[in-house]
Amino acid sequence: MGLSFDRTILSEATDLNLLYDLETHLEDFGFYEQEDVDAFAHIYFDPKGTQGKLQAILRPVVARYNEASEDERVSFRGALADYVRLYAFLSQILPFTDAQLEKLYVLGRLLIRQ
């Protein structure tokens, strides 16, 4: 008698389009601009970048977030957490060629802590 194993199908969980959908959803909140993401990543990946410089970029993003309604803040936090988790998972199993996804990921990881 042979062994049988249940298999988990990961095709939906590994769909890169889900990550792009979350990226678009996050942008729609208007808490940050692409320039914020780019500036943050530039400092983050610079060996001479400092926490102070990173925080200076995050401050206006956090201020816009704090001005939003509670429903918007809850929705944004949930979508950002989903993005960060999904990116972390997918980056382990898929090669990425879109640097913008990683830039948003590094910003998102620190923004969640705010």
C-alpha positions as CSV (number, residue, x, y, z in Angstrom):
1,M,0.0,0.0,0.0
2,G,1.5,3.4,-1.1
3,L,1.4,6.6,0.8
4,S,-0.7,9.5,-0.5
5,F,0.0,13.1,0.3
6,D,-2.4,16.0,0.1
7,R,-0.9,18.8,-2.0
8,T,-1.4,22.5,-1.5
9,I,-1.8,24.4,-4.7
10,L,0.1,27.6,-4.5
11,S,-0.7,29.0,-7.9
12,E,-3.1,31.7,-6.6
13,A,-0.7,32.6,-3.7
14,T,2.2,32.9,-6.1
15,D,0.4,35.1,-8.6
16,L,2.6,38.2,-9.0
17,N,-0.5,40.1,-10.2
18,L,-1.8,40.0,-6.6
19,L,1.2,42.0,-5.6
20,Y,0.6,44.6,-8.3
21,D,-3.0,44.8,-7.3
22,L,-2.1,45.6,-3.7
23,E,0.5,48.1,-4.9
24,T,-2.2,49.9,-6.9
25,H,-4.6,49.7,-4.0
26,L,-2.1,51.3,-1.6
27,E,-1.3,54.1,-4.1
28,D,-5.0,54.9,-4.3
29,F,-5.0,56.0,-0.6
30,G,-2.8,58.9,-1.5
31,F,-0.7,58.7,1.6
32,Y,2.6,58.6,-0.4
33,E,3.8,59.5,-3.8
34,Q,6.2,57.6,-6.0
35,E,8.8,60.2,-5.2
36,D,8.5,59.3,-1.5
37,V,9.1,55.6,-2.3
38,D,12.1,56.4,-4.5
39,A,13.6,58.8,-2.0
40,F,13.2,56.4,0.8
41,A,14.7,53.5,-1.1
42,H,17.6,55.7,-2.2
43,I,18.5,56.5,1.5
44,Y,17.7,52.9,2.7
45,F,20.1,51.3,0.2
46,D,22.8,54.0,0.7
47,P,25.4,52.8,3.1
48,K,25.6,56.3,4.4
49,G,21.8,56.5,4.9
50,T,20.6,57.2,8.4
51,Q,17.5,56.5,10.4
52,G,17.0,60.3,10.7
53,K,16.9,60.7,7.0
54,L,14.5,57.8,6.6
55,Q,12.2,59.2,9.3
56,A,12.2,62.6,7.6
57,I,10.7,61.0,4.5
58,L,8.2,59.0,6.5
59,R,7.0,62.0,8.6
60,P,4.8,63.5,5.9
61,V,3.4,60.1,4.9
62,V,2.5,59.4,8.5
63,A,0.9,62.9,8.8
64,R,-1.3,62.2,5.7
65,Y,-2.2,58.8,7.2
66,N,-3.1,60.4,10.5
67,E,-5.4,62.9,8.8
68,A,-7.5,60.1,7.2
69,S,-10.6,58.6,8.6
70,E,-10.3,55.5,10.9
71,D,-11.8,53.3,8.2
72,E,-9.2,54.5,5.7
73,R,-6.4,53.9,8.2
74,V,-7.6,50.4,9.0
75,S,-7.9,49.6,5.4
76,F,-4.5,51.0,4.5
77,R,-2.8,49.2,7.4
78,G,-4.4,45.9,6.3
79,A,-3.4,46.3,2.7
80,L,0.1,47.3,3.6
81,A,0.5,44.3,5.9
82,D,-0.8,42.1,3.1
83,Y,1.7,43.6,0.6
84,V,4.6,43.2,2.9
85,R,3.7,39.6,3.8
86,L,3.1,38.7,0.1
87,Y,6.3,40.3,-1.1
88,A,8.3,38.6,1.6
89,F,6.8,35.2,0.6
90,L,7.1,35.7,-3.2
91,S,10.6,37.0,-3.0
92,Q,11.7,33.6,-1.7
93,I,10.2,31.7,-4.6
94,L,10.1,34.0,-7.6
95,P,12.8,36.2,-9.2
96,F,11.8,39.8,-9.3
97,T,12.8,42.2,-12.0
98,D,10.7,45.1,-10.9
99,A,12.7,47.3,-8.4
100,Q,9.6,49.3,-7.6
101,L,8.1,46.4,-5.8
102,E,11.1,46.1,-3.5
103,K,11.2,49.8,-2.9
104,L,7.6,49.8,-1.7
105,Y,8.4,46.7,0.4
106,V,11.3,48.4,2.3
107,L,9.2,51.5,2.8
108,G,6.2,49.4,3.9
109,R,8.2,47.4,6.5
110,L,9.2,50.6,8.3
111,L,5.9,52.4,7.7
112,I,3.9,49.5,9.4
113,R,6.0,50.1,12.6
114,Q,4.9,53.8,12.6
